[in-house]
Amino acid sequence: MTLSNAPLITEPELAKFLKTSQRSIRNARQSGALSFILIGRLVRYRIEDVNVFLASAVVTNDVQDNVTVNVTASPRSKRNGKVIGFLEKNGMAA
């Protein structure tokens, strides 16, 4: 086990930094797209895990049509029978 000098951040702090809702952060965590640390019942995020999550969400214009983002939505995220992923729900997917 190793300890890092990087601070752990909370869900509200991460939501504020990404300018999104805490629910969106929670959805990403529950879908497995965003790694987290569980300390008892407390959920915390490492900066390096957030960076990996953000890097996986990058879409470039030249390959936008061929990009498949591997993010699953929660069962409650359905619109007219279509499952809406985290990135699409937050305007980040093509």
PyMOL commands that place a pseudoatom at each C-alpha (Angstrom):
pseudoatom trace, name=CA, resn=MET, resi=1, chain=A, elem=C, hetatm=0, pos=[0.000, 0.000, 0.000]
pseudoatom trace, name=CA, resn=THR, resi=2, chain=A, elem=C, hetatm=0, pos=[1.303, 3.446, -0.883]
pseudoatom trace, name=CA, resn=LEU, resi=3, chain=A, elem=C, hetatm=0, pos=[0.229, 6.909, 0.098]
pseudoatom trace, name=CA, resn=SER, resi=4, chain=A, elem=C, hetatm=0, pos=[0.232, 9.765, -2.358]
pseudoatom trace, name=CA, resn=ASN, resi=5, chain=A, elem=C, hetatm=0, pos=[0.751, 13.450, -1.682]
pseudoatom trace, name=CA, resn=ALA, resi=6, chain=A, elem=C, hetatm=0, pos=[-2.186, 14.224, -3.955]
pseudoatom trace, name=CA, resn=PRO, resi=7, chain=A, elem=C, hetatm=0, pos=[-5.299, 15.151, -1.998]
pseudoatom trace, name=CA, resn=LEU, resi=8, chain=A, elem=C, hetatm=0, pos=[-8.518, 13.185, -2.324]
pseudoatom trace, name=CA, resn=ILE, resi=9, chain=A, elem=C, hetatm=0, pos=[-11.496, 15.230, -3.463]
pseudoatom trace, name=CA, resn=THR, resi=10, chain=A, elem=C, hetatm=0, pos=[-15.151, 14.870, -2.598]
pseudoatom trace, name=CA, resn=GLU, resi=11, chain=A, elem=C, hetatm=0, pos=[-18.087, 14.472, -4.962]
pseudoatom trace, name=CA, resn=PRO, resi=12, chain=A, elem=C, hetatm=0, pos=[-19.286, 18.081, -4.469]
pseudoatom trace, name=CA, resn=GLU, resi=13, chain=A, elem=C, hetatm=0, pos=[-15.748, 19.387, -5.094]
pseudoatom trace, name=CA, resn=LEU, resi=14, chain=A, elem=C, hetatm=0, pos=[-15.421, 17.337, -8.282]
pseudoatom trace, name=CA, resn=ALA, resi=15, chain=A, elem=C, hetatm=0, pos=[-18.859, 18.402, -9.530]
pseudoatom trace, name=CA, resn=LYS, resi=16, chain=A, elem=C, hetatm=0, pos=[-17.985, 22.048, -8.951]
pseudoatom trace, name=CA, resn=PHE, resi=17, chain=A, elem=C, hetatm=0, pos=[-14.617, 21.660, -10.713]
pseudoatom trace, name=CA, resn=LEU, resi=18, chain=A, elem=C, hetatm=0, pos=[-16.221, 19.957, -13.747]
pseudoatom trace, name=CA, resn=LYS, resi=19, chain=A, elem=C, hetatm=0, pos=[-19.190, 22.368, -13.676]
pseudoatom trace, name=CA, resn=THR, resi=20, chain=A, elem=C, hetatm=0, pos=[-21.707, 19.550, -13.586]
pseudoatom trace, name=CA, resn=SER, resi=21, chain=A, elem=C, hetatm=0, pos=[-24.109, 18.080, -11.059]
pseudoatom trace, name=CA, resn=GLN, resi=22, chain=A, elem=C, hetatm=0, pos=[-23.256, 15.691, -8.270]
pseudoatom trace, name=CA, resn=ARG, resi=23, chain=A, elem=C, hetatm=0, pos=[-25.777, 13.304, -9.813]
pseudoatom trace, name=CA, resn=SER, resi=24, chain=A, elem=C, hetatm=0, pos=[-23.740, 13.219, -13.042]
pseudoatom trace, name=CA, resn=ILE, resi=25, chain=A, elem=C, hetatm=0, pos=[-20.595, 12.404, -11.074]
pseudoatom trace, name=CA, resn=ARG, resi=26, chain=A, elem=C, hetatm=0, pos=[-22.466, 9.687, -9.182]
pseudoatom trace, name=CA, resn=ASN, resi=27, chain=A, elem=C, hetatm=0, pos=[-23.797, 8.220, -12.450]
pseudoatom trace, name=CA, resn=ALA, resi=28, chain=A, elem=C, hetatm=0, pos=[-20.265, 8.048, -13.877]
pseudoatom trace, name=CA, resn=ARG, resi=29, chain=A, elem=C, hetatm=0, pos=[-19.042, 6.359, -10.705]
pseudoatom trace, name=CA, resn=GLN, resi=30, chain=A, elem=C, hetatm=0, pos=[-21.887, 3.841, -10.604]
pseudoatom trace, name=CA, resn=SER, resi=31, chain=A, elem=C, hetatm=0, pos=[-21.462, 2.961, -14.277]
pseudoatom trace, name=CA, resn=GLY, resi=32, chain=A, elem=C, hetatm=0, pos=[-17.787, 2.211, -13.707]
pseudoatom trace, name=CA, resn=ALA, resi=33, chain=A, elem=C, hetatm=0, pos=[-16.567, 5.044, -15.929]
pseudoatom trace, name=CA, resn=LEU, resi=34, chain=A, elem=C, hetatm=0, pos=[-15.038, 6.958, -12.998]
pseudoatom trace, name=CA, resn=SER, resi=35, chain=A, elem=C, hetatm=0, pos=[-12.864, 5.179, -10.445]
pseudoatom trace, name=CA, resn=PHE, resi=36, chain=A, elem=C, hetatm=0, pos=[-13.178, 6.130, -6.796]
pseudoatom trace, name=CA, resn=ILE, resi=37, chain=A, elem=C, hetatm=0, pos=[-11.926, 5.315, -3.323]
pseudoatom trace, name=CA, resn=LEU, resi=38, chain=A, elem=C, hetatm=0, pos=[-14.279, 4.158, -0.607]
pseudoatom trace, name=CA, resn=ILE, resi=39, chain=A, elem=C, hetatm=0, pos=[-13.203, 4.946, 2.956]
pseudoatom trace, name=CA, resn=GLY, resi=40, chain=A, elem=C, hetatm=0, pos=[-15.886, 3.442, 5.141]
pseudoatom trace, name=CA, resn=ARG, resi=41, chain=A, elem=C, hetatm=0, pos=[-18.977, 5.048, 3.617]
pseudoatom trace, name=CA, resn=LEU, resi=42, chain=A, elem=C, hetatm=0, pos=[-17.093, 8.082, 2.298]
pseudoatom trace, name=CA, resn=VAL, resi=43, chain=A, elem=C, hetatm=0, pos=[-16.538, 8.342, -1.461]
pseudoatom trace, name=CA, resn=ARG, resi=44, chain=A, elem=C, hetatm=0, pos=[-13.392, 10.154, -2.592]
pseudoatom trace, name=CA, resn=TYR, resi=45, chain=A, elem=C, hetatm=0, pos=[-11.724, 10.670, -5.974]
pseudoatom trace, name=CA, resn=ARG, resi=46, chain=A, elem=C, hetatm=0, pos=[-8.032, 10.774, -6.870]
pseudoatom trace, name=CA, resn=ILE, resi=47, chain=A, elem=C, hetatm=0, pos=[-6.948, 13.457, -9.324]
pseudoatom trace, name=CA, resn=GLU, resi=48, chain=A, elem=C, hetatm=0, pos=[-5.204, 10.855, -11.505]
pseudoatom trace, name=CA, resn=ASP, resi=49, chain=A, elem=C, hetatm=0, pos=[-8.469, 8.854, -11.777]
pseudoatom trace, name=CA, resn=VAL, resi=50, chain=A, elem=C, hetatm=0, pos=[-10.355, 12.000, -12.772]
pseudoatom trace, name=CA, resn=ASN, resi=51, chain=A, elem=C, hetatm=0, pos=[-7.708, 12.698, -15.439]
pseudoatom trace, name=CA, resn=VAL, resi=52, chain=A, elem=C, hetatm=0, pos=[-8.121, 9.167, -16.851]
pseudoatom trace, name=CA, resn=PHE, resi=53, chain=A, elem=C, hetatm=0, pos=[-11.899, 9.648, -16.921]
pseudoatom trace, name=CA, resn=LEU, resi=54, chain=A, elem=C, hetatm=0, pos=[-11.569, 12.984, -18.729]
pseudoatom trace, name=CA, resn=ALA, resi=55, chain=A, elem=C, hetatm=0, pos=[-9.053, 11.583, -21.226]
pseudoatom trace, name=CA, resn=SER, resi=56, chain=A, elem=C, hetatm=0, pos=[-11.478, 8.789, -22.108]
pseudoatom trace, name=CA, resn=ALA, resi=57, chain=A, elem=C, hetatm=0, pos=[-14.182, 11.388, -22.830]
pseudoatom trace, name=CA, resn=VAL, resi=58, chain=A, elem=C, hetatm=0, pos=[-12.162, 13.341, -25.423]
pseudoatom trace, name=CA, resn=VAL, resi=59, chain=A, elem=C, hetatm=0, pos=[-13.672, 13.310, -28.903]
pseudoatom trace, name=CA, resn=THR, resi=60, chain=A, elem=C, hetatm=0, pos=[-11.824, 14.864, -31.835]
pseudoatom trace, name=CA, resn=ASN, resi=61, chain=A, elem=C, hetatm=0, pos=[-13.620, 16.181, -34.911]
pseudoatom trace, name=CA, resn=ASP, resi=62, chain=A, elem=C, hetatm=0, pos=[-11.681, 14.063, -37.418]
pseudoatom trace, name=CA, resn=VAL, resi=63, chain=A, elem=C, hetatm=0, pos=[-12.623, 10.731, -35.805]
pseudoatom trace, name=CA, resn=GLN, resi=64, chain=A, elem=C, hetatm=0, pos=[-15.882, 11.752, -34.198]
pseudoatom trace, name=CA, resn=ASP, resi=65, chain=A, elem=C, hetatm=0, pos=[-18.001, 9.440, -36.368]
pseudoatom trace, name=CA, resn=ASN, resi=66, chain=A, elem=C, hetatm=0, pos=[-15.914, 6.377, -35.488]
pseudoatom trace, name=CA, resn=VAL, resi=67, chain=A, elem=C, hetatm=0, pos=[-15.652, 6.898, -31.730]
pseudoatom trace, name=CA, resn=THR, resi=68, chain=A, elem=C, hetatm=0, pos=[-17.452, 4.534, -29.397]
pseudoatom trace, name=CA, resn=VAL, resi=69, chain=A, elem=C, hetatm=0, pos=[-17.418, 5.546, -25.749]
pseudoatom trace, name=CA, resn=ASN, resi=70, chain=A, elem=C, hetatm=0, pos=[-17.733, 2.592, -23.412]
pseudoatom trace, name=CA, resn=VAL, resi=71, chain=A, elem=C, hetatm=0, pos=[-20.043, 4.176, -20.815]
pseudoatom trace, name=CA, resn=THR, resi=72, chain=A, elem=C, hetatm=0, pos=[-23.239, 2.542, -19.639]
pseudoatom trace, name=CA, resn=ALA, resi=73, chain=A, elem=C, hetatm=0, pos=[-26.208, 4.422, -18.280]
pseudoatom trace, name=CA, resn=SER, resi=74, chain=A, elem=C, hetatm=0, pos=[-28.196, 3.622, -15.197]
pseudoatom trace, name=CA, resn=PRO, resi=75, chain=A, elem=C, hetatm=0, pos=[-31.556, 1.918, -15.815]
pseudoatom trace, name=CA, resn=ARG, resi=76, chain=A, elem=C, hetatm=0, pos=[-33.338, 5.151, -14.914]
pseudoatom trace, name=CA, resn=SER, resi=77, chain=A, elem=C, hetatm=0, pos=[-31.635, 7.041, -17.754]
pseudoatom trace, name=CA, resn=LYS, resi=78, chain=A, elem=C, hetatm=0, pos=[-34.004, 6.102, -20.564]
pseudoatom trace, name=CA, resn=ARG, resi=79, chain=A, elem=C, hetatm=0, pos=[-35.637, 8.436, -23.029]
pseudoatom trace, name=CA, resn=ASN, resi=80, chain=A, elem=C, hetatm=0, pos=[-38.241, 6.905, -25.372]
pseudoatom trace, name=CA, resn=GLY, resi=81, chain=A, elem=C, hetatm=0, pos=[-36.672, 3.459, -24.985]
pseudoatom trace, name=CA, resn=LYS, resi=82, chain=A, elem=C, hetatm=0, pos=[-33.175, 4.727, -25.832]
pseudoatom trace, name=CA, resn=VAL, resi=83, chain=A, elem=C, hetatm=0, pos=[-30.549, 4.401, -23.121]
pseudoatom trace, name=CA, resn=ILE, resi=84, chain=A, elem=C, hetatm=0, pos=[-28.752, 7.707, -22.627]
pseudoatom trace, name=CA, resn=GLY, resi=85, chain=A, elem=C, hetatm=0, pos=[-25.080, 7.489, -21.612]
pseudoatom trace, name=CA, resn=PHE, resi=86, chain=A, elem=C, hetatm=0, pos=[-23.346, 9.801, -19.172]
pseudoatom trace, name=CA, resn=LEU, resi=87, chain=A, elem=C, hetatm=0, pos=[-21.499, 11.725, -21.881]
pseudoatom trace, name=CA, resn=GLU, resi=88, chain=A, elem=C, hetatm=0, pos=[-24.538, 12.159, -24.110]
pseudoatom trace, name=CA, resn=LYS, resi=89, chain=A, elem=C, hetatm=0, pos=[-26.691, 13.217, -21.165]
pseudoatom trace, name=CA, resn=ASN, resi=90, chain=A, elem=C, hetatm=0, pos=[-24.183, 15.962, -20.363]
pseudoatom trace, name=CA, resn=GLY, resi=91, chain=A, elem=C, hetatm=0, pos=[-23.714, 17.186, -23.924]
pseudoatom trace, name=CA, resn=MET, resi=92, chain=A, elem=C, hetatm=0, pos=[-20.229, 15.713, -24.282]
pseudoatom trace, name=CA, resn=ALA, resi=93, chain=A, elem=C, hetatm=0, pos=[-20.918, 12.998, -26.862]
pseudoatom trace, name=CA, resn=ALA, resi=94, chain=A, elem=C, hetatm=0, pos=[-21.413, 13.386, -30.586]
for i in range(1, 94): cmd.bond("trace and resi %d" % i, "trace and resi %d" % (i + 1))
show_as sticks, trace
zoom trace
